[in-house]
């Protein structure tokens, strides 16, 4: 459509679209004690008969972008998420067929893969308790790091990892905390616990070639014990989980004297589906990226002194 500009010259409106970008939705499917995760980042772009909203400001043909966000959450409940492709097909079909002015819908989805943390029975599980099937680790995210310091006489080796994203979809609570006039957070007795692990551990190796650890095996074992502690701990706070992760490493790896973790609490909030006539039985969540709680602490072998910097970015 051609319209004159303020100066009277003909101006043409070209291709246009609108929508809601990067709606994070996490869908938990509960198959008894076994849980399944679909973690998506959904962007919706709609186009069609939208000239008037640009030319005159009339919103008569505009479906609010907030509605497209709500549709993503509602469809996660109503249709489930069998695959990103199928979920996107449901959304695109809905927007084009339910709104006459919308002639084209583009759905872009990023899927974040998780794999299940397998936990062997170490004898600490309660009698008759099922094997945990609700603990997951994000695939392919972690970066292994190490820092070696040598001054001509003394060695210090600090290794670790960053960006290891883990989640428990249940067996986590948070309640009984201090409340004041500014507290609005409701107590939670069944919540998602997720974090991006940044951890460092200091070896007690002094430079003797005969007592040098097998570094690769040590890393693999530390990572294993860290993940198993995360999965095994019925968590009443992220602080409690952090301590159990560090303590398990110290207990099982004699070559390590100190562990420090920095754990951002990757909050997952239940989406209110009541405006759409739907109940949300701990199924559909909004994954918030900020602000976030940040939990940090050091776990030490008895008799040792802390040396790992409080700010892990200094390593």
C-alpha positions in Angstrom: 0.0 0.0 0.0 1.3 3.4 -1.0 0.8 6.4 1.3 2.2 9.9 1.1 4.9 10.9 3.6 4.7 14.1 5.6 6.5 15.8 2.8 3.9 14.5 0.3 6.1 12.0 -1.4 4.8 8.4 -2.0 6.1 5.9 0.5 5.6 2.2 0.3 5.2 -0.2 3.3 7.3 -3.3 2.7 7.5 -6.7 4.3 6.6 -6.6 8.0 6.0 -9.0 10.9 5.6 -9.0 14.6 5.4 -11.5 17.5 6.9 -12.6 20.7 10.6 -13.6 20.7 12.3 -16.2 23.0 9.5 -17.5 25.1 11.2 -20.0 27.4 8.9 -23.0 28.2 9.9 -26.1 30.2 7.4 -29.0 30.0 7.8 -31.8 32.6 6.0 -35.1 31.7 5.6 -37.4 34.7 5.4 -41.1 33.9 5.1 -42.3 37.4 8.6 -41.9 39.1 10.2 -41.3 35.6 10.1 -37.8 34.4 10.8 -36.4 30.9 11.9 -32.9 30.0 11.3 -30.7 27.0 13.1 -27.4 27.3 12.3 -24.9 24.4 13.0 -21.3 23.5 10.1 -20.3 21.2 10.0 -17.3 18.9 6.8 -16.4 17.0 6.6 -14.0 14.1 3.2 -13.2 12.4 2.5 -11.3 9.2 -0.5 -10.6 7.0 -3.1 -7.8 6.8 -1.2 -5.4 9.0 -1.0 -2.3 6.9 -3.4 -0.2 9.1 -1.5 -0.7 12.3 1.6 0.8 10.6 -0.2 3.6 8.7 -2.9 4.7 11.0 -2.1 3.0 14.3 -5.3 0.9 14.3 -4.8 -2.3 16.3 -8.0 -3.9 14.9 -6.1 -6.7 13.2 -3.4 -7.1 15.9 -3.2 -10.1 18.1 -1.2 -9.0 21.1 2.3 -10.4 21.4 1.5 -11.2 25.0 -1.3 -13.5 23.7 1.2 -15.4 21.5 3.3 -16.0 24.6 0.3 -17.2 26.6 -0.6 -19.5 23.6 2.8 -21.2 23.8 2.3 -22.0 27.5 -1.3 -23.1 27.1 -0.3 -25.4 24.1 2.5 -26.9 26.2 -0.3 -28.0 28.6 -3.0 -28.9 26.1 -0.9 -30.6 23.4 2.3 -31.5 25.3 5.6 -31.3 23.5 6.3 -34.5 21.6 8.9 -32.8 19.5 9.9 -29.2 18.7 8.7 -29.7 15.1 5.3 -30.9 16.0 4.9 -28.3 18.7 5.8 -25.6 16.1 3.3 -27.0 13.6 0.5 -26.8 16.2 1.3 -23.2 16.9 1.6 -22.1 13.3 -1.6 -23.8 12.3 -3.4 -22.2 15.3 -2.3 -18.6 14.6 -3.1 -18.7 10.8 -6.4 -20.5 11.1 -7.8 -18.8 14.1 -7.0 -15.2 13.1 -8.2 -14.0 9.7 -5.7 -11.1 9.3 -2.8 -13.4 10.0 -1.6 -15.0 6.8 1.8 -16.3 7.8 3.3 -17.5 11.0 7.0 -18.3 11.5 7.9 -20.3 14.6 11.5 -20.6 15.5 12.4 -23.1 18.3 15.6 -23.8 20.0 15.6 -27.0 22.0 18.0 -27.6 24.9 18.7 -31.3 25.4 19.0 -33.0 28.7 20.2 -36.5 29.6 19.2 -38.5 32.6 21.6 -38.8 35.5 21.8 -42.5 36.3 22.3 -43.1 40.0 23.5 -46.5 41.3 22.2 -47.8 44.6 24.9 -47.0 47.1 22.9 -48.3 50.1 21.9 -44.8 51.2 18.5 -44.9 49.5 15.5 -45.4 51.8 14.2 -49.0 51.8 11.6 -49.5 49.1 12.4 -46.2 47.5 12.4 -46.1 43.7 15.6 -45.3 41.8 15.6 -41.5 41.1 14.4 -40.9 37.6 14.0 -37.1 37.8 17.5 -35.8 37.7 19.0 -34.5 34.5 22.2 -32.9 33.1 22.2 -30.6 30.1 24.1 -32.1 27.2 27.3 -30.8 25.8 27.5 -27.6 27.9 30.4 -27.9 30.3 33.9 -26.6 29.8 36.8 -28.3 31.7 39.3 -25.9 33.2 42.6 -26.0 35.1 45.1 -23.7 36.6 48.7 -24.7 37.4 50.9 -22.5 39.6 54.6 -23.2 40.1 57.1 -20.8 41.8 60.2 -22.9 41.4 59.6 -24.8 44.5 55.9 -25.3 45.2 53.1 -26.5 42.9 49.4 -25.7 43.0 46.9 -27.4 40.7 43.3 -26.2 40.7 41.0 -27.8 38.2 37.3 -27.6 37.6 34.4 -27.0 35.2 31.9 -24.3 34.2 28.6 -24.2 32.5 27.4 -27.6 33.6 23.6 -27.2 33.8 21.7 -29.6 36.0 18.1 -29.9 37.1 16.0 -31.9 39.6 12.3 -31.7 38.5 11.2 -32.7 42.0 12.6 -33.6 45.5 13.3 -29.9 46.2 11.6 -27.6 48.7 12.1 -24.0 49.9 10.2 -22.9 53.0 10.6 -21.7 56.6 12.7 -18.7 55.5 12.8 -15.2 57.0 9.8 -13.0 56.0 9.5 -9.3 56.2 7.3 -6.6 54.7 9.0 -7.0 51.3 8.7 -10.8 51.1 6.3 -12.0 48.3 7.9 -15.3 47.5 5.5 -18.2 48.3 6.8 -21.2 50.1 7.5 -24.2 47.9 7.1 -27.9 48.9 7.7 -29.3 45.4 9.8 -27.2 43.0 12.3 -27.5 40.2 15.9 -27.1 41.3 18.3 -26.1 38.5 21.7 -24.5 38.4 24.7 -23.9 36.1 27.6 -25.3 38.0 30.9 -23.5 38.2 33.2 -25.5 40.4 36.9 -25.6 41.2 38.8 -28.2 43.2 42.4 -28.0 44.6 44.7 -31.0 44.5 47.1 -31.8 47.4 49.8 -33.0 44.9 53.2 -31.5 45.9 55.1 -32.2 42.7 56.3 -35.8 43.3 56.0 -37.6 39.9 55.4 -40.9 41.7 52.3 -39.6 43.4 50.9 -37.6 40.4 47.1 -38.2 40.0 45.6 -39.6 36.8 44.1 -36.2 35.9 41.5 -37.5 33.4 40.3 -40.2 35.8 40.2 -37.7 38.6 38.1 -35.3 36.6 35.7 -38.0 35.5 35.3 -39.2 39.0 34.8 -35.8 40.5 32.2 -35.0 37.9 30.4 -38.3 38.7 30.3 -37.8 42.4 29.2 -34.2 42.0 26.3 -35.2 39.8 25.3 -38.2 42.0 25.3 -36.0 45.1 23.0 -33.5 43.2 20.7 -36.3 42.2 20.7 -38.1 45.6 20.1 -35.0 47.8 16.5 -34.3 48.8 17.1 -30.6 48.9 15.6 -28.0 51.3 17.9 -25.3 49.9 20.5 -24.9 47.1 23.0 -24.3 49.9 22.4 -27.8 51.3 22.8 -29.4 47.8 26.1 -27.4 47.3 27.5 -28.7 50.6 26.6 -32.3 49.8 28.2 -32.0 46.3 31.5 -30.8 47.8 31.4 -33.2 50.8 31.0 -36.2 48.5 34.0 -35.2 46.4 36.1 -34.7 49.5 34.9 -38.1 50.9 35.7 -40.0 47.7 38.7 -38.3 46.2 41.8 -38.4 48.5 43.8 -36.3 46.0 41.5 -33.2 46.6 41.6 -31.0 49.7 39.3 -28.1 48.7 36.2 -27.6 46.5 34.5 -24.3 45.7 31.2 -23.9 43.9 29.4 -20.9 42.5 25.8 -21.9 41.8 23.3 -19.5 40.3 19.7 -20.6 41.1 18.0 -21.0 37.7 14.5 -20.2 38.8 11.5 -22.0 37.3 8.2 -20.4 38.1 4.8 -22.1 37.6 2.8 -20.3 34.9 -0.7 -19.2 35.9 -2.9 -21.0 33.4 -6.2 -20.2 35.2 -7.0 -17.3 32.8 -7.3 -19.9 30.1 -9.4 -22.3 32.1 -6.5 -24.7 32.6 -4.9 -26.2 35.8 -1.2 -26.3 36.1 -0.3 -29.3 38.1 3.5 -28.7 38.3 3.7 -29.2 34.5 4.3 -25.8 32.7 7.0 -23.4 33.9 8.6 -20.1 33.0 12.4 -20.5 33.0 13.7 -17.1 34.2 17.2 -16.1 33.4 17.6 -13.0 35.6 17.6 -11.9 38.3 18.8 -15.0 40.0 20.0 -16.1 43.4 23.7 -16.9 43.6 24.9 -19.4 46.1 28.7 -19.8 46.7 30.7 -21.7 49.3 33.9 -23.7 49.9 34.1 -27.2 51.3 37.4 -28.3 52.8 39.1 -31.4 54.1 39.5 -31.1 57.8 42.7 -29.3 58.8 43.2 -27.6 55.4 43.1 -23.9 54.7 41.2 -22.4 51.8 43.2 -21.1 48.8 40.8 -21.0 45.9 39.7 -17.4 45.2 36.2 -16.5 46.3 35.6 -15.0 42.8 36.1 -18.0 40.5 36.5 -15.7 37.5 39.9 -14.8 39.0 41.1 -18.4 38.2 
